[in-house]
Amino acid sequence: MLTLPDYPWDTLTPYRERAAAHPEGTVDLSIGTPVDPTPALIRDALTSAADAHGYPTTHGTDALRRAVADWFARRRGVAGLDPRAVIPTVGSKEFIAWLPTLLGLGPGDVVVFPATAYPTYAIGARIAGAEAVAADTLADLDEDVRARVRLVWTNSPANPTGAVLDTPALKAIVDDARALGAVVCGDECYAELGWDDWEGRTIPCILAPEVSGGDHTGLLSVYSLSKQSNLAGYRAAFAAGDPELVAALVNTRKHAGMIVPAPVQHAMVVALADDEHVVAQKALYRARREALLPALREAGCAVDHSEAGLYLWTRRADLDPAAATEQDSWDLLGELADLGIVAGPGVFYGEAGHGYVRVALTASDEAVAAAARRLRERGPRTD
């Protein structure tokens, strides 16, 4: 029987209890689950397709695949994507966890993912029986490991750090992986949420010609509508890129019954065609970020990276990240819990996350305002 580590978020129970003791209650800024309503036009689309008496297609409807291709051209700088090179997925986490297995990876094969990363990349490798290796560049690996690399994950904008890979950095990873014959999959689920220098700019896509050289061979991009459209409960996502890879994935997923429900596919078509609701949702997150960011700094914290995405990558300002320990993350988590604020410990994201906590922007305006006020009232530590 395959044995995986316990689900990490369960270890937060003592901190949730500590936060619940605050006289004004808990502000949960830990897991980045959307709290705002699903836009009405998407809910209406779901309802209109509710008479779904037949089996849906694994490859997705023609309308959905065309909508994804149009979205890539309009929002991601990827023109001319073949709709046949698109596949809907049951959320992006499912795809991330199962891609090594669906690619036929196994013992001896290596899956590489960023040093500070969402745990599912490593879990996906373990499910397949492959070796999981955390590294920000393939140059960091010794020759024996490099020779066995079969899949490389990029994550830009990154969860949890919010860091963005610019075009040269992303292209360098693609070029190096291709030289090894490895597939490169870009997890780009936060691409519509650029802040700071990325506000109003297109965050580089792994399929863009400046990165791919106009050739999608060996490349996949995965994207979710959970963040931009508040569709986490719909499990609505897709992957696109290399036509041959997608065809093979479609065939395997047909055998395995990995199918996005027909009403969800129809709702995705409507969501992808409408940019207005995405702009409105981003404005909500921008306002929450502008409330939390200065409040964390006034409370003696530093926020590193965080130039995109739904999180503020936070540590004590007087802590040297290079000397940070796992306990430093838990200590800061405890300090926040004493204010009734629950965050995510950086230790969930690898050793490079020691000393950090991940503070999510996915809470109501009222909850974010309460957290910001509590942080300001406490002020910086004096010890």
C-alpha positions as CSV (number, residue, x, y, z in Angstrom):
1,M,0.0,0.0,0.0
2,L,1.2,3.5,-0.9
3,T,1.9,5.5,2.3
4,L,1.9,9.3,2.1
5,P,2.6,11.8,4.8
6,D,-0.3,13.1,6.9
7,Y,-2.2,16.0,5.4
8,P,-0.1,19.0,6.7
9,W,-2.9,21.4,7.4
10,D,-4.1,19.1,10.2
11,T,-1.1,20.2,12.3
12,L,-2.6,23.7,12.5
13,T,-5.3,22.6,15.0
14,P,-3.5,23.9,18.1
15,Y,-2.9,27.3,16.5
16,R,-6.6,27.4,15.4
17,E,-7.6,26.8,18.9
18,R,-5.2,29.4,20.2
19,A,-6.6,32.0,17.7
20,A,-10.2,31.1,18.6
21,A,-9.5,32.2,22.2
22,H,-9.1,35.8,21.0
23,P,-12.0,37.9,22.4
24,E,-12.9,39.1,18.9
25,G,-12.7,35.7,17.3
26,T,-10.6,34.1,14.5
27,V,-9.5,35.7,11.2
28,D,-8.4,32.8,9.0
29,L,-5.7,33.8,6.5
30,S,-4.3,30.3,6.1
31,I,-5.7,28.4,3.2
32,G,-6.3,30.4,0.1
33,T,-9.9,29.4,-0.6
34,P,-12.0,32.0,-2.3
35,V,-14.7,33.7,-0.1
36,D,-16.4,35.9,-2.7
37,P,-19.5,34.9,-4.7
38,T,-19.2,33.1,-7.9
39,P,-20.2,35.6,-10.6
40,A,-23.8,35.4,-11.6
41,L,-23.2,34.9,-15.3
42,I,-21.2,31.7,-14.5
43,R,-23.8,30.4,-12.1
44,D,-26.4,31.0,-14.7
45,A,-24.3,29.1,-17.3
46,L,-24.0,26.2,-14.9
47,T,-27.8,26.1,-14.4
48,S,-28.6,26.3,-18.1
49,A,-26.5,23.2,-18.7
50,A,-27.9,21.2,-15.8
51,D,-29.8,18.8,-18.1
52,A,-26.6,16.7,-18.5
53,H,-28.0,13.3,-19.1
54,G,-25.2,12.0,-21.4
55,Y,-21.6,11.4,-20.6
56,P,-19.3,14.4,-21.1
57,T,-16.2,14.2,-23.2
58,T,-12.8,13.7,-21.6
59,H,-11.2,16.0,-24.1
60,G,-13.8,18.7,-23.5
61,T,-16.3,20.2,-25.9
62,D,-15.1,22.0,-29.0
63,A,-16.6,25.2,-27.5
64,L,-14.5,24.8,-24.4
65,R,-11.2,24.1,-26.1
66,R,-11.8,27.0,-28.5
67,A,-12.5,29.2,-25.5
68,V,-9.3,28.2,-23.8
69,A,-7.3,28.8,-27.0
70,D,-8.9,32.3,-27.4
71,W,-8.1,33.0,-23.7
72,F,-4.4,32.1,-24.2
73,A,-4.2,34.5,-27.1
74,R,-6.0,37.3,-25.3
75,R,-4.6,37.0,-21.8
76,R,-1.4,35.0,-22.0
77,G,0.4,36.1,-25.2
78,V,0.0,32.7,-26.8
79,A,-1.5,33.1,-30.3
80,G,-2.5,30.3,-32.5
81,L,-2.8,27.5,-29.9
82,D,-4.4,24.5,-31.5
83,P,-7.7,23.7,-29.6
84,R,-6.9,20.0,-29.9
85,A,-3.9,20.7,-27.6
86,V,-6.2,21.6,-24.7
87,I,-7.7,19.3,-22.0
88,P,-10.0,20.2,-19.1
89,T,-9.0,18.9,-15.7
90,V,-10.8,18.3,-12.4
91,G,-9.1,21.3,-10.8
92,S,-5.4,21.9,-11.2
93,K,-4.3,19.9,-8.1
94,E,-5.6,16.7,-9.6
95,F,-3.5,17.3,-12.7
96,I,-0.4,18.2,-10.7
97,A,-0.7,15.1,-8.5
98,W,-1.4,12.6,-11.3
99,L,0.8,14.0,-14.1
100,P,3.9,11.9,-13.3
101,T,1.8,8.8,-13.2
102,L,0.0,9.7,-16.4
103,L,3.3,10.3,-18.1
104,G,4.4,6.8,-17.2
105,L,7.1,7.9,-14.7
106,G,8.3,5.4,-12.1
107,P,11.3,4.3,-10.0
108,G,14.6,5.9,-11.2
109,D,12.9,8.8,-12.8
110,V,13.3,12.3,-11.3
111,V,10.6,15.1,-10.9
112,V,12.1,18.5,-10.3
113,F,10.1,21.4,-8.7
114,P,11.0,24.7,-7.1
115,A,12.9,24.8,-3.7
116,T,10.0,26.6,-2.0
117,A,6.9,24.9,-3.4
118,Y,3.4,23.7,-3.0
119,P,3.7,20.1,-1.6
120,T,1.6,18.4,-4.3
121,Y,4.6,18.4,-6.8
122,A,6.5,16.1,-4.5
123,I,3.4,14.0,-3.6
124,G,2.7,13.5,-7.3
125,A,6.3,12.1,-7.8
126,R,5.8,9.8,-4.8
127,I,2.5,8.5,-6.1
128,A,4.2,7.5,-9.3
129,G,7.2,5.9,-7.5
130,A,9.5,8.5,-8.9
131,E,12.1,10.6,-7.0
132,A,11.1,14.2,-6.0
133,V,13.9,16.7,-6.1
134,A,13.6,20.4,-5.1
135,A,15.8,22.8,-7.1
136,D,15.3,26.2,-8.6
137,T,17.6,25.4,-11.6
138,L,18.7,22.2,-13.2
139,A,22.2,23.4,-12.9
140,D,22.0,22.8,-9.1
141,L,21.7,19.0,-9.7
142,D,24.6,16.6,-10.0
143,E,25.1,14.8,-13.3
144,D,23.5,11.5,-12.1
145,V,20.3,13.2,-11.1
146,R,20.2,15.4,-14.2
147,A,20.4,12.3,-16.4
148,R,17.3,11.0,-14.8
149,V,15.1,14.1,-14.9
150,R,11.8,13.4,-16.8
151,L,9.5,16.2,-15.5
152,V,10.3,19.7,-14.5
153,W,7.7,21.9,-12.8
154,T,7.8,25.7,-12.9
155,N,5.4,27.7,-10.7
156,S,5.1,31.3,-11.7
157,P,3.6,33.3,-10.0
158,A,4.7,31.0,-7.2
159,N,2.7,29.5,-4.3
160,P,3.6,30.4,-1.6
161,T,6.2,33.1,-2.3
162,G,4.4,35.1,-5.0
163,A,7.6,35.3,-7.0
164,V,7.5,35.7,-10.8
165,L,9.9,34.2,-13.3
166,D,10.7,36.7,-16.0
167,T,11.0,35.6,-19.6
168,P,14.8,35.0,-19.6
169,A,14.6,32.9,-16.3
170,L,11.6,30.8,-17.6
171,K,13.3,30.3,-21.0
172,A,16.5,29.1,-19.3
173,I,14.6,26.4,-17.4
174,V,12.8,25.3,-20.6
175,D,16.0,25.2,-22.6
176,D,17.9,23.2,-20.0
177,A,15.0,20.7,-19.5
178,R,14.6,20.2,-23.2
179,A,18.3,19.5,-23.5
180,L,17.7,16.6,-21.0
181,G,14.6,15.4,-22.9
182,A,12.3,16.3,-20.0
183,V,8.7,17.5,-20.1
184,V,8.3,21.0,-18.6
185,C,4.9,21.9,-17.0
186,G,4.2,25.4,-15.9
187,D,1.8,25.8,-13.0
188,E,0.5,29.3,-13.8
189,C,-2.7,29.5,-11.8
190,Y,-2.1,33.0,-10.4
191,A,-1.1,34.6,-13.7
192,E,-4.0,37.1,-13.6
193,L,-2.9,38.4,-10.2
194,G,0.2,40.5,-10.8
195,W,1.1,43.3,-8.4
196,D,3.9,45.9,-8.0
197,D,6.0,45.9,-11.2
198,W,3.7,43.2,-12.7
199,E,0.5,45.3,-12.4
200,G,-1.0,45.6,-15.8
201,R,1.6,43.4,-17.5
202,T,1.3,39.9,-18.9
203,I,3.1,37.5,-16.6
204,P,5.3,35.3,-18.8
205,C,3.7,32.0,-20.0
206,I,5.7,28.9,-20.6
207,L,3.9,28.6,-24.0
208,A,4.6,32.1,-25.2
209,P,6.9,32.3,-28.2
210,E,9.5,34.3,-26.2
211,V,9.9,31.3,-23.9
212,S,9.0,28.3,-26.1
213,G,10.6,29.5,-29.3
214,G,7.3,29.0,-31.0
215,D,7.4,25.3,-30.4
216,H,5.3,23.7,-27.7
217,T,7.0,20.3,-27.9
218,G,7.5,18.9,-24.4
219,L,5.7,21.8,-22.8
220,L,2.4,22.1,-20.8
221,S,0.7,25.0,-19.1
222,V,-1.8,24.3,-16.4
223,Y,-4.3,26.9,-15.2
224,S,-7.3,27.1,-12.8
225,L,-10.4,29.2,-12.7
226,S,-10.6,28.9,-8.9
227,K,-8.7,32.1,-8.3
228,Q,-9.7,34.4,-11.1
229,S,-13.4,33.4,-11.1
230,N,-14.1,32.0,-7.6
231,L,-14.7,28.6,-9.1
232,A,-12.9,26.5,-6.5
233,G,-16.0,24.5,-5.9
234,Y,-16.5,23.8,-9.6
235,R,-13.1,22.1,-9.9
236,A,-12.6,23.9,-13.2
237,A,-9.1,23.9,-14.7
238,F,-7.3,23.0,-17.9
239,A,-3.9,22.1,-19.4
240,A,-2.6,23.0,-22.8
241,G,0.6,22.7,-24.9
242,D,2.3,19.9,-26.8
243,P,-0.4,18.3,-29.0
244,E,1.2,14.8,-28.8
245,L,1.4,15.0,-25.0
246,V,-2.2,16.2,-24.7
247,A,-3.4,13.4,-27.0
248,A,-1.7,10.8,-24.9
249,L,-3.1,12.3,-21.7
250,V,-6.6,12.4,-23.2
251,N,-6.4,8.7,-24.0
252,T,-5.2,7.7,-20.6
253,R,-7.8,9.9,-18.9
254,K,-10.5,8.3,-21.0
255,H,-9.5,4.9,-19.6
256,A,-9.4,6.3,-16.0
257,G,-12.7,8.2,-16.2
258,M,-11.1,11.6,-15.4
259,I,-13.8,13.8,-16.8
260,V,-14.9,17.3,-16.0
261,P,-18.7,17.4,-15.7
262,A,-20.6,18.8,-18.7
263,P,-22.3,21.7,-16.8
264,V,-18.9,22.7,-15.5
265,Q,-17.4,22.7,-19.0
266,H,-20.2,25.0,-20.2
267,A,-19.7,27.3,-17.2
268,M,-16.0,27.4,-18.1
269,V,-16.7,28.6,-21.6
270,V,-18.7,31.6,-20.2
271,A,-16.1,32.4,-17.5
272,L,-13.2,32.3,-20.0
273,A,-15.0,34.7,-22.4
274,D,-15.6,37.4,-19.8
275,D,-12.7,39.5,-18.5
276,E,-14.9,42.0,-16.6
277,H,-15.5,39.8,-13.6
278,V,-11.8,38.9,-13.4
279,V,-10.9,42.6,-13.2
280,A,-13.5,43.2,-10.5
281,Q,-12.2,40.2,-8.4
282,K,-8.6,41.4,-8.7
283,A,-9.7,44.8,-7.4
284,L,-11.1,43.1,-4.3
285,Y,-7.8,41.3,-3.7
286,R,-5.8,44.5,-4.4
287,A,-7.7,46.3,-1.6
288,R,-7.1,43.5,0.8
289,R,-3.4,43.4,0.0
290,E,-3.2,47.1,0.5
291,A,-4.7,46.7,3.9
292,L,-2.6,43.8,5.1
293,L,0.8,44.6,3.6
294,P,1.5,47.8,5.6
295,A,-0.1,46.4,8.7
296,L,2.3,43.4,8.7
297,R,5.2,45.8,8.3
298,E,4.0,48.0,11.1
299,A,3.9,44.8,13.3
300,G,7.6,44.2,12.7
301,C,7.3,41.8,9.8
302,A,9.0,41.8,6.4
303,V,7.2,40.6,3.3
304,D,9.5,39.1,0.6
305,H,8.7,38.6,-3.0
306,S,4.8,38.6,-3.1
307,E,4.7,40.5,-6.4
308,A,1.9,38.4,-7.6
309,G,-0.7,35.9,-6.4
310,L,-2.9,35.6,-3.3
311,Y,-0.3,35.5,-0.5
312,L,2.1,37.6,1.5
313,W,5.3,35.7,2.2
314,T,6.0,37.0,5.7
315,R,8.8,36.7,8.3
316,R,10.0,38.7,11.3
317,A,11.9,41.7,9.9
318,D,14.8,41.1,12.3
319,L,15.2,37.4,11.1
320,D,17.9,36.5,8.7
321,P,16.2,34.0,6.3
322,A,19.5,32.2,5.8
323,A,19.7,31.4,9.5
324,A,16.0,30.7,10.0
325,T,14.8,27.4,11.6
326,E,11.6,25.5,11.3
327,Q,10.8,26.7,14.8
328,D,10.9,30.3,13.7
329,S,7.9,29.7,11.5
330,W,5.9,28.1,14.3
331,D,6.9,30.9,16.6
332,L,5.6,33.6,14.2
333,L,2.5,31.5,13.6
334,G,1.9,31.5,17.4
335,E,2.4,35.3,17.6
336,L,-0.3,35.7,14.9
337,A,-2.5,33.2,16.6
338,D,-2.4,35.3,19.8
339,L,-3.9,38.1,17.7
340,G,-6.6,35.7,16.5
341,I,-5.0,35.4,13.1
342,V,-4.4,32.0,11.5
343,A,-1.7,31.8,8.8
344,G,0.1,29.0,7.0
345,P,3.6,27.9,8.2
346,G,6.3,28.2,5.7
347,V,7.7,24.8,6.7
348,F,4.9,23.2,4.6
349,Y,6.8,24.4,1.5
350,G,10.2,23.0,2.1
351,E,13.3,23.9,4.0
352,A,13.6,27.2,2.1
353,G,10.3,28.2,3.9
354,H,11.8,28.1,7.4
355,G,11.1,31.3,9.3
356,Y,8.2,32.3,7.0
357,V,4.4,32.2,7.3
358,R,2.1,32.5,4.3
359,V,-0.7,35.1,4.8
360,A,-3.6,34.7,2.4
361,L,-5.6,37.6,0.9
362,T,-8.7,35.3,0.7
363,A,-10.8,36.5,3.5
364,S,-13.7,39.0,3.6
365,D,-13.1,42.7,3.6
366,E,-14.3,42.8,7.2
367,A,-12.0,40.0,8.3
368,V,-9.0,41.5,6.6
369,A,-9.7,44.9,8.2
370,A,-9.9,43.2,11.6
371,A,-6.6,41.5,11.0
372,A,-4.9,44.7,9.9
373,R,-6.2,46.6,12.9
374,R,-5.0,43.9,15.4
375,L,-1.5,43.9,13.8
376,R,-1.3,47.7,14.0
377,E,-2.5,47.8,17.6
378,R,0.1,45.3,18.6
379,G,2.9,47.0,16.8
380,P,6.5,45.6,16.5
381,R,8.0,43.3,19.1
382,T,10.5,45.0,21.4
383,D,12.4,41.9,22.6
